[in-house]
Amino acid sequence: MLPWSLRSAARRLAAATRAAASAAVAARSPSPAPWQERPPAVEDREEHQQRAAVWDDDHRRPRRSDFSCATKASEDHSGLTRQLLDFQHDTVDETDGGYDPFSQLKERFTDFKQRNYVENFTNYQKLAEQQTPEFMVVACADSRVCPTSILGLQPGDAFTVRNVANLVPPYEHGASETTAALEFAVNSLQVPNVLVVGHSRCGGIQALMSMKSKKDDRSSRTFIRDWVSLGKSARLSTEAAAGNLSFESQCRHCEKESINSSLLNLLTYPWIEERVKEGNLNLHGGYYNFIDCTFEKWTLVYRPGLEGGSKYAIKNRSTWS
């Protein structure tokens, strides 16, 4: 029989060997992401769930509740997509009877296909392969301000994004549908022109001008309020320049002020500033007044090397009436 000391050493050696073998297997196996780890024991599950409810800054993963909702939503929209795929194109239109809000849209689409698509079939075939728009347009979501109709834009002419009050957030604001559209249009499509279009009687600007200065007023926070607050600098400039005028006049002033604010915000994006300095990208402002159907347009001049004066100016201003 082995002495106790040797038996103890043998047991320790065997344990170390097993541990090394397990470590080698683990090293060969890909490490699971934090959200793929095995579920905890029953007694630890409550504590584990509490930890999972907190955002993990290191791994940037969503809360478990958000993940569950996302999983459920993906199941729901996958089911809806299957229904669409099962629908045959030659099937008679499905309607519930009564008023159909899509009836006029169907007529307009049919007219578009016959008068526009068919007559310009070659052009549409080219567009199916590639788009090379002349403009990137940032416009308001207002139903009265459709840049396609106002400016006669045709498919392929402009890469467009619309939001409340046609705002361009500064670069440090981070991701949004507007910033994503700008990035794609400028970096991938390499559009030569960006046009920010504002308009008269903008509800988003009215909301901006109606904002109070109470920083602690959490009860009045809404998605709209949080979004239009991006135009705070335009509101402050308006109050300084036109604070003695009526609210309607202040709003009209701010409608144009916010366009210029957005043009300056565009220059906070490094890849936009670079292309502007190189002369490969021009930034324009536009203002559509649907009260008298006029359109003002201007171009921003950026002079980063200028000393002793403003780096910004306006040129090529004109009014179409």
N, C-alpha and C positions, 0 to 999 in steps of 0.2 A: 504494500500500500504506500502511496506517495505521502511524504510528510505534509502536514497541514499547510505550511508556507508555500510548497510547490502546487498543492491542489488549489490554493487561493490564487496563485499567480496564473495557473492554467485557466481558471474561471475568468480572471480579468482579461487574459489574452483572447479567449473565445468571445467574450463580450465585445472587446475592441475590434475583433475581426468581423463580427456581425455588424457592428456600427459602421465600419469602413465599407463593407459591402453595400449596406443600405445607402450610404452617402454616394457611392459610385452610381447606384441605380438612379438616385435622385438627380445626380448631375447629368446623366444621360437623358432624363425625362425633362420636357419643357416645364418651367415653373408656371403654375396656374396663375391667372390674373386674380387680384384680390377678391373679385366677385365670383370666381370659379372655385374657391376653396371648399373643402368638404364641410357639410353642416356641422355645427357644434353639438356637443352632447346636450341631452335634454336639460340638465341642470344649468348649463351655461347659455342656453338658447335665448332667454330673456335679455341677459346682458349683451349678447351678440347682436340681437335685434336693435337694442338701443344704440349700440355703436354704429350699426349699419344705417341708422336713420340720419346720421350726420354726414355732411358732404366731406369727402376725402380729398383734401387739397393736393395730396401727393400724387394720387392716381387720376384726379379729375373725373371721378365717376359719379353718376347721379345717385340720389337717394334711392333706397330699396323700393319705397313706395312709388317713386317716379318710374323706376324700371318695371315694376309690376304693371303700372298703367300703360307704359309704352308697349309692353308685351301684349296686353289685352287689346290695345288699339291696333297693333299690327295684325292680330288675328282677325279683328273686325274688318279692316280695310282689305285684307287678303280675300276674305269671303265676298266682299262687294266686287272686287276685281274679277273673281271667278264667275260671278253672275254676268258681268259685262262680256267676258270672253265667250260665255255660252250663248250670248245673244247673237243671232244671225242678222247680218246686214240687210237681208232681203225680207226680214220680218216686218209686218205692219207696225207702225208706230204705236207704242203703248201709251195710252192716255187714260186719265180717270174720268173724263167727261167734264163738261163745264168749261170755264175760262182756262185757256192755256197760254201762259205768259211767253211761251217759246214759239208761238205760231208766227209772229212777225219776224222773229230771229231766223226761223227756218226760211221764210220767204226771202229775207235779205241775203242769207247765205246762198240760196239757190241763184239769186240774181248776181251775186258776186262771182259765183263759179262760172256762170255763163258769160257775163260781160267783162270780167277781169281775168280770171284764171285761164279760161279756155283761149281767150284772145291773146294772152301773154304767156302761153304755155312754155315756150322756150326759156323765158326768163325765170319762171317758177321752177323749172327743172334745174337751172343753174343754182337757184337759191336752195334747192333741196340738198345740194352738195356742199355749199359754202355761203357764208354771209360776210359781207364787207361793208358794213354801214358807215355812212358819212358822219353820223351824229350819235352821241350818247345823250339822251334826253332825261332829265329829272323833272318830273311834273307833279302837280297835285292830284290827289285821288278824287277830287270834286267831279261829280258827274257832268257838270257844265263845261269842263275844261278838258277836252280830249285833244291832245296834240296831233294825233293822226288826222282828225277832221279839220282842225283849225289851220294846220300848216300843210295839209295835203300830202302827208307822208304816206309812202307806199311800202308794201312789204320789202324788207331789206334796206330801207333808208335809215332807220334809226333803231338803236338798241335802247329800250325805254324802261324806266322804273318810275312808279308813282307812289307817293306817300302823302300823308296829311301835311299840308302846308309846304310841300315841295322842299323839304329841308335836307341839307347835306350835313351829317354829323362830322365833327372833327375826327381826325385819325385816331386819337387816343380813346374815342368812345368805344371802339371795338367793333365786333361783327354785327351787321344788320343786313336786311335785304338790300338796302341802298348801297352800303359799302361793298357788298359782294358783287352787285351789278357793276359798280364802278371798276372794281378790280378786274372783272372779266372783260369789260368793254375796253379798258385802257391797256391792260397787259396782254390779253389774248387776241382781241379783235383789233387792237391798235387803232381805235377811232381817232381821227384828226381833230374832232370838235366835241366839246361837252357843252350842252345848253341847259341851263336851269330856268324853268318857266314858272313864273308866279302869275297871280290873277287877281281881279277885283273881287271884293266881298268874300274874302277867304275866311271860312269858318275857323280854320286852324289858327290863323293870325288873330282873329277876334278872341279866341280862347287864350292865346299868348298874351295879348294886351289886357285881358281881364284878370290875369293872375295877380295875386297879392304877394307881398314880400315876406310873408310869414314862413320862416323856414321850418317851424315845428308843427305846421298844420297838416298832420298826417291824415285826418279824416277826409280831406278833399282830394286825396291822391287818386288819380285814374290813369289808365294807359295813355289817354290823350294828353293829360296834363304833363306826365313824365316825358312824353315825346316832344311836345311843342316847347318845353322848357329848354330844349337845345337851342332855341332861337332867342334866349334871354338877352344876349348882347345886342341883338337888333331892337328888342323892346326898350332897353336902356338908352340906346342911341336915339330912338324915336322920342322917348320921353324928354330927353335933353334938347332935341331939335324942334319938336312940335308939341310939347306938353301943354301949351296954352291953347291949342286948337280943340275942336270937338273930337269925341271918341271916334266917329266915323273917319274924320280926316287923319287922326293918328293911325288908325288901322291901315288906311291907304298908304300913308308914309311908310309904315312898317312892312307892308307887302313888298315894297321895292327894297327897303333896307335889308330884309331877310334874304332876298336874292343875292345881294352883294355879300352878305355875311356867309352865305353858302359858297359863293365863288372863292372867298378867302379861305374857307374851310377846306376846299378842294386842294389848296396848296399845302395843307398840312400832311397830305399823303406823299411820302417820299417819291414814289414812282410817278405821280402826277406832276409834282414840282420839277422833277428831272426832265420829263418830256416837254414841259412848258419852256424851261430854260434852253433846251436844245432846239426849240422852234418846231417841234413835231406835234404839239397839242395846243389848241386854242380854247379859252374858256369864255363863254358867252352868257349873258343874262337876257331874259325875255319877260315881258309883262303883257298879259292879255286882259284887256278891259272888255268884258262881255256886255257892259251897259251900253257902250257906243260902238262896240266892235272895232277896236283899234288894237294894234300890237306894237309895242316898243321893243327894240333890241339894241344891245350894246356889247362891246368886247372888252374884257379886262386886260389891262397892260400890266405886266409884272417885270419890275426892274430890280432884281436882287442886289446888283452891284452899286446902285445909286447911293450916294452919300449926301447928307444934308437936306434931304427931302423925302417925300413919300415914295415907297417902292411900288405903289399902285396908282393906276390911272384908268380912265375910260376912253375908248376911241370907237369910231365907226357907229356912233349912235344915230338911230333913225326911227321914225314912227310911220307905220303903215296904216292907212285909213281908207 
